[in-house]
């Protein structure tokens, strides 16, 4: 399981800046997390001011 970025994302880029593995990329209107690279460290979850990053179901 990895994290996902929801529609609440404002595309600020904070999560991408802090991801130690480069698992977050620019998407269409919001960032996207590549689950193949995400190790669930939670750094992106912590820095997201809009609470747009959630654990994947």
N, C-alpha and C positions, 0 to 999 in steps of 0.2 A: 504494500500500500504506500502511496506517496501523497503529496498534497496537491490540491487543485485550486485554481484561481477562478473565483465566481464573477458574476456580472457586476458586482459592487466595485470591481477594480477600476481605478481612475487612470491607470497606465502611468503612474508616477515614476516607476522604475526602481524604487527603493529595494524591492525584493531581489531584483536582478543584480543590483550593486553588491548585495551582501551574500549571495549564494556562493559558497566556496567551491562548488563543482561546475558552475556555469550551466546549471540545469534549467534556468529560466531564460526564455527568449521572447523577443517582441512578437506579438500576434496581431490580430486584426481588432484594434480598439482596446485591447488589454494584453497583459503578459500571459505566457503559457509555460507550464512546467513540463519538461520532458521526463516522464516517469521512469524511463530507462536509466537516467542519471541521478534522479533524486534518491538520497539516502535517508530522508526523513529527519534531517538534523533539526528542523524547526526554525531555523534562522529567519527564513522568509515570513513565517507565521508571526514571529515576534515583532518584526519591523513594520508589518502592514498596518497602517493607521486606519484603514477603512474596513478592517476585518473581512477582507475579500479572499483570504486564503484559508482553506479548510482541509482537514484530512479527507482523503477520498473514501467513499463508502465501500 
